[in-house]
Amino acid sequence: MKPMILRRALASAALLVSLELGGFPGSLPLVRGEVVSNNSTPILLQAPAIEFVPPPEDEDPPDTASGGTRGSCDSTNSGSAEAMAALIPETNGGLTLKSHPTFFIVPPASARGILFTLRDEGDRIRYQKIVPLSEAQGAIGIDLPESEAALEIGKTYQWFAIALCHYDPEGQQAESEVIYTLNDPWVQGWVRRVEPNAALSHQMEREPSLELAALYAKNGIWFDTLALLAELRRQQPQNSAWAREWTALLNSVGLEAIATQPLVE
């Protein structure tokens, strides 16, 4: 065998051993057998770094029959641009470690505002707010302000988001004066605040990172995983890796239809 051929054979053998061991120099773990073609050169794709593991049934918030109507402000338009959805798993609930979590939804494109309501286990309103919407379409985050009472550990809360199809942002209406109908699109979900385990307690104060988001996801902490990924996307909007992780996370819990929606400030 000629020296050049021998070197190529040895290099191929080393690459094969590396792939069999699940590694690849200078990259994240690889998806076995999944390749794409770029100018006729096969390239192995990277696997998502975040894998959401649903919490045990005794920790998961109660299941509901539906996340609400995913209708349209325009009853003649049921297209994706007019759909409304909550960014939560199919159980319609999720866990948080935060005293004041963030809730993500995709409102209808023609909605002028969102009426957000948080209720406790006694069906008492803990927080209610009108959230005006811009013309930009995509996923929005609704924060529970630090000035409001903290979620209690071990307690489950139900939240609602109603699309205000006839809301006048210039009218300065109070929450109690907002007019909406039964036909207006809405979504609902559950959130339960839990106490962090030892591993999470030591990591929660770290700077936002993909590793921390992956740790949240591994422990079934849905709301904080999503909020941290959203923060990373806002900090580095040009980093396509964050968008890929966001899309993969939503796909993994059955939200394929809205996984590629842009994140709206």
C-alpha positions as CSV (number, residue, x, y, z in Angstrom):
1,M,0.0,0.0,0.0
2,K,1.3,3.4,-0.9
3,P,2.0,5.9,2.0
4,M,-0.8,8.3,0.9
5,I,-3.4,5.5,0.8
6,L,-2.2,4.1,4.1
7,R,-2.6,7.5,5.8
8,R,-6.1,7.8,4.4
9,A,-7.0,4.3,5.6
10,L,-5.7,5.1,9.1
11,A,-7.6,8.4,9.2
12,S,-10.9,6.7,8.2
13,A,-10.4,4.0,10.8
14,A,-9.8,6.6,13.5
15,L,-13.0,8.5,12.5
16,L,-15.0,5.3,12.6
17,V,-13.8,4.5,16.1
18,S,-14.6,8.0,17.2
19,L,-18.2,7.7,15.9
20,E,-18.7,4.3,17.4
21,L,-17.7,5.8,20.8
22,G,-20.3,8.6,20.3
23,G,-17.7,11.4,20.0
24,F,-16.4,13.7,17.3
25,P,-13.5,16.1,17.7
26,G,-14.6,19.7,18.4
27,S,-18.4,19.2,18.2
28,L,-21.5,18.3,20.2
29,P,-22.8,14.7,20.3
30,L,-23.9,13.6,16.8
31,V,-27.1,12.0,15.5
32,R,-26.2,8.5,14.4
33,G,-26.8,7.9,10.7
34,E,-28.4,11.3,10.1
35,V,-26.6,13.2,7.3
36,V,-27.2,16.1,5.0
37,S,-25.5,16.9,1.8
38,N,-23.6,20.1,1.2
39,N,-22.0,20.4,-2.2
40,S,-22.1,16.6,-2.4
41,T,-20.1,16.3,0.9
42,P,-22.0,14.4,3.7
43,I,-22.2,16.3,7.0
44,L,-23.3,14.7,10.2
45,L,-26.0,16.8,12.1
46,Q,-25.7,17.8,15.7
47,A,-28.2,16.5,18.2
48,P,-30.2,19.0,20.3
49,A,-28.4,19.7,23.6
50,I,-31.7,20.0,25.5
51,E,-33.9,17.0,26.1
52,F,-37.1,17.6,28.1
53,V,-38.0,14.8,30.6
54,P,-41.6,15.1,31.8
55,P,-41.9,15.2,35.6
56,P,-43.3,12.2,37.6
57,E,-47.0,12.1,37.7
58,D,-47.2,13.1,41.4
59,E,-45.4,16.4,40.6
60,D,-47.1,17.2,37.2
61,P,-49.9,19.7,37.4
62,P,-53.4,18.3,36.8
63,D,-54.3,17.4,33.2
64,T,-57.1,19.1,31.4
65,A,-59.2,18.1,28.5
66,S,-58.1,21.1,26.3
67,G,-55.8,24.0,26.3
68,G,-58.6,26.2,25.2
69,T,-59.9,27.3,21.9
70,R,-57.3,27.8,19.3
71,G,-59.5,29.9,17.1
72,S,-59.3,33.2,15.3
73,C,-60.3,36.8,15.9
74,D,-61.7,36.6,12.3
75,S,-64.2,33.8,12.3
76,T,-63.7,33.4,8.5
77,N,-60.0,32.8,8.9
78,S,-58.6,29.7,10.6
79,G,-55.1,29.9,9.1
80,S,-51.9,29.6,11.1
81,A,-51.5,33.4,11.2
82,E,-54.7,33.7,13.2
83,A,-54.3,30.7,15.5
84,M,-53.7,31.0,19.2
85,A,-51.7,28.6,21.3
86,A,-50.0,28.2,24.6
87,L,-46.4,27.1,24.7
88,I,-46.9,24.2,27.2
89,P,-46.7,20.4,26.9
90,E,-49.7,18.3,25.9
91,T,-50.6,17.9,29.6
92,N,-51.4,21.7,29.5
93,G,-49.2,22.2,32.6
94,G,-45.7,22.5,33.8
95,L,-43.3,23.1,36.7
96,T,-41.3,26.1,37.7
97,L,-38.7,26.9,40.4
98,K,-39.3,30.6,40.1
99,S,-41.5,32.7,42.4
100,H,-42.5,34.8,39.4
101,P,-42.4,32.8,36.2
102,T,-43.0,33.7,32.6
103,F,-45.8,32.4,30.5
104,F,-45.5,32.1,26.7
105,I,-48.3,32.1,24.1
106,V,-48.7,32.7,20.4
107,P,-51.7,35.2,20.0
108,P,-53.7,35.6,16.8
109,A,-52.2,38.1,14.4
110,S,-55.2,40.4,14.5
111,A,-55.6,40.5,18.3
112,R,-55.1,43.9,19.8
113,G,-54.3,42.7,23.3
114,I,-54.3,39.8,25.7
115,L,-56.2,39.6,29.0
116,F,-54.0,37.4,31.3
117,T,-55.4,36.0,34.5
118,L,-53.7,33.8,37.2
119,R,-55.9,32.0,39.7
120,D,-55.0,30.0,42.8
121,E,-56.3,26.7,44.0
122,G,-59.3,28.5,45.6
123,D,-60.2,30.0,42.2
124,R,-59.2,33.4,43.5
125,I,-57.6,35.9,41.0
126,R,-54.0,36.4,42.0
127,Y,-53.0,38.5,39.1
128,Q,-54.8,40.0,36.1
129,K,-53.3,42.3,33.4
130,I,-54.1,43.6,29.9
131,V,-51.1,43.0,27.7
132,P,-51.1,45.3,24.6
133,L,-49.8,43.6,21.4
134,S,-47.7,45.0,18.7
135,E,-48.1,44.2,15.0
136,A,-45.3,41.7,15.1
137,Q,-46.5,38.1,15.0
138,G,-44.9,35.3,17.0
139,A,-44.5,34.0,20.6
140,I,-44.6,36.5,23.4
141,G,-43.7,36.1,27.1
142,I,-46.0,37.4,29.9
143,D,-44.1,37.9,33.1
144,L,-45.6,37.7,36.6
145,P,-44.2,40.9,38.0
146,E,-41.9,40.9,41.0
147,S,-44.3,43.3,42.7
148,E,-47.0,40.7,42.8
149,A,-47.3,37.9,45.4
150,A,-44.9,35.0,44.8
151,L,-46.1,31.6,43.8
152,E,-46.1,29.3,46.8
153,I,-44.0,26.1,46.7
154,G,-46.2,23.1,46.2
155,K,-49.2,25.1,45.0
156,T,-50.8,24.7,41.6
157,Y,-52.2,27.7,39.7
158,Q,-54.4,28.0,36.6
159,W,-53.7,30.7,34.1
160,F,-55.8,32.0,31.2
161,A,-55.0,34.2,28.2
162,I,-57.9,35.7,26.2
163,A,-57.2,37.3,22.9
164,L,-59.0,40.7,22.9
165,C,-60.2,41.0,19.3
166,H,-62.0,44.4,19.9
167,Y,-59.7,46.0,22.4
168,D,-58.8,49.6,22.0
169,P,-55.2,50.2,23.2
170,E,-55.8,53.9,23.3
171,G,-58.9,53.6,25.5
172,Q,-56.9,52.9,28.7
173,Q,-59.5,50.4,29.9
174,A,-59.2,48.7,33.2
175,E,-59.1,44.9,33.3
176,S,-62.6,44.8,34.8
177,E,-63.9,46.9,31.9
178,V,-62.5,44.9,29.0
179,I,-65.2,43.5,26.7
180,Y,-64.7,40.1,25.2
181,T,-67.0,37.4,23.9
182,L,-67.2,33.6,24.2
183,N,-66.1,33.5,20.6
184,D,-62.8,35.2,21.3
185,P,-59.8,32.8,21.2
186,W,-58.3,31.8,24.5
187,V,-55.9,29.3,26.0
188,Q,-55.4,28.0,29.5
189,G,-52.8,26.1,31.4
190,W,-51.4,25.1,34.8
191,V,-48.3,25.9,36.7
192,R,-46.9,24.4,39.9
193,R,-43.9,25.8,41.8
194,V,-41.7,23.1,43.2
195,E,-38.6,23.2,45.5
196,P,-35.3,22.6,43.7
197,N,-33.4,19.4,44.4
198,A,-29.8,19.6,45.5
199,A,-28.4,19.6,42.0
200,L,-30.6,22.4,40.9
201,S,-30.0,24.5,44.0
202,H,-26.3,24.8,43.3
203,Q,-26.9,25.8,39.7
204,M,-29.8,28.2,39.8
205,E,-27.7,31.3,40.4
206,R,-25.4,30.7,37.4
207,E,-25.4,32.9,34.4
208,P,-27.9,31.9,31.7
209,S,-26.4,29.1,29.6
210,L,-27.4,26.2,27.4
211,E,-26.1,23.8,30.1
212,L,-28.4,25.3,32.7
213,A,-31.4,25.1,30.3
214,A,-30.5,21.4,29.7
215,L,-30.4,20.8,33.5
216,Y,-33.9,22.4,33.9
217,A,-35.2,20.2,31.1
218,K,-33.7,17.1,32.5
219,N,-35.5,17.7,35.7
220,G,-38.9,18.4,34.1
221,I,-38.9,22.2,34.8
222,W,-40.7,23.3,31.7
223,F,-41.4,27.0,32.4
224,D,-37.8,27.8,33.4
225,T,-36.3,25.8,30.5
226,L,-38.4,27.8,28.0
227,A,-37.8,31.2,29.7
228,L,-34.0,30.6,29.8
229,L,-33.9,29.7,26.1
230,A,-35.9,32.8,25.3
231,E,-33.4,34.9,27.3
232,L,-30.5,33.4,25.4
233,R,-32.2,34.1,22.1
234,R,-32.7,37.8,23.1
235,Q,-29.1,38.2,24.3
236,Q,-27.7,36.7,21.1
237,P,-30.4,37.0,18.3
238,Q,-27.8,36.1,15.6
239,N,-26.9,32.8,17.2
240,S,-28.9,30.3,15.3
241,A,-28.0,27.5,17.8
242,W,-30.5,29.0,20.3
243,A,-33.3,29.1,17.7
244,R,-32.6,25.4,16.8
245,E,-32.7,24.4,20.5
246,W,-36.0,26.3,20.9
247,T,-37.6,24.6,17.9
248,A,-36.4,21.2,19.0
249,L,-37.7,21.7,22.5
250,L,-41.2,22.6,21.2
251,N,-41.2,19.8,18.7
252,S,-40.4,17.3,21.5
253,V,-43.7,18.2,23.3
254,G,-46.0,18.2,20.3
255,L,-45.9,21.9,19.4
256,E,-44.6,21.4,15.9
257,A,-47.2,23.7,14.4
258,I,-45.8,26.8,16.3
259,A,-42.2,25.7,16.9
260,T,-40.7,28.0,14.3
261,Q,-42.7,31.1,15.2
262,P,-40.4,34.1,15.9
263,L,-39.9,35.3,19.4
264,V,-41.4,38.8,19.8
265,E,-40.0,41.3,22.3
